[in-house]
Amino acid sequence: MPELPEVEGVVRLIKPAVEGRTITDVFISDTVRRSKAGGKDAILKRISEEGFIEELTGASFLSVERRSKYIYFDMQKEGRFLFVNHLGMTGAWFHVGSLEEIREEKFRRHVHVIFTLDDGSLFVYSDIRRFGEMRVLQDESGYPPLLLMAPEPFGEDALQHFLEMSERPKYAKKPVKEVIMDGQVISGCGNIYATEALFKERVRPDRPVGGLTSEEKVKLFQTIADILAESIEAGGSTISDYRNVNGESGSMQHRLKMYGKKHCLECGHETENMKIGGRTSTFCPVCQK
C-alpha cells in the first residue's frame, strides 16, 4: 500500500499536470458499474456513477495537495468542493495523451476512471485490486475520518501530539508497531516505514507502547519523520504494484534495512515475522529488544 512518501511523490507530479485544467468528460469502467449495480461501493464511495460524472464534468482543478495518505483535489465548478482520493493498495494515476501510453499492461487492463482535460490530455486512474477510494465532498466534514487524522509528521505540533496520544490508556498495552501505524497517532506511517524506524531504534515491534520511555518515544518519532522525509526525496518505495504518475518507480526500496529482509543486515541473524495489527512485522530478534 502506498504510504506517505509515495503519495507525496504522486502529488508532486500531478500538480503541474492538472492544476488549472478543466474536466470536459468523465469515463467510468464497466467493472465499477457492475460492482455498484451489485451493491458494492467500488472506488466511487457514497455516490452513484451518474452523480460522480455530473459533479466532476466541467469542474476545474484549483490545487492538489497531500494530507497523510490522501490526495486532496480542490475543485471549482459553480462553487468549490473537495475531491478526495486514497490509492488503496494498487491505485495509480497516469497523465497521458492516450491509454496506449500506459506502458504496463496490468495498469491498462484496470483503468476505472478517465478524466478528459480541456487540453485534450487524459488523467487516468487505474486500480488493479480496486481498494482505492474516490469521494466528492463539500469539505472534510463530509467524511469524518479525515478530521481525526494526526498532524503532518513534519509539523511543529506532531511530536507533542504523538506523545500525548501514546499516553492514552487505549494505547498503553498495544504493540508500538500498531500504535505508530495508527493514522490518528502519526500521519502516514505504514508498514514499510514503521518496520524501518523500529529497526533503526532497535525496538521490537511488539513492545507495549506504554513500556517505552519518553526519550525512546521522542527518538522513535524523530526517526520516523527522518525516514519519511528521506523516502520522499527518493521517490518512495516501489514494492509490488506501486507506481508514481505515468508508471515511474521510486528508489527507496534499495535503502531499506529490515522490511522484507530474510537476514539482519547488521548482525546477520535470520529475521523473524509476526502479525501485528493485521500486518506482517519483520524484525531482528537479536538487535531489537
Secondary structure by P-SEA (a helix, b strand, c coil): cccaaaaaaaaaaaaaaccccccccccccaaaaaaaaaccccccccccaaaaaaaccccccccccccccbbbbbccccbbbbbbbbbccbbbbbbcccccccccaaaaacccbbbbccccccbbbbbccccbbbbbccccccccccccccccccccaaaaaaaaaaaccccccccaaaaaacccccccccaaaaaaaaaaaccccccccccccaaaaaaaaaaaaaaaaaaaaaccccccccccccbbbbcccccccccccccccccccbbbbbbcccbbbbbbccccc
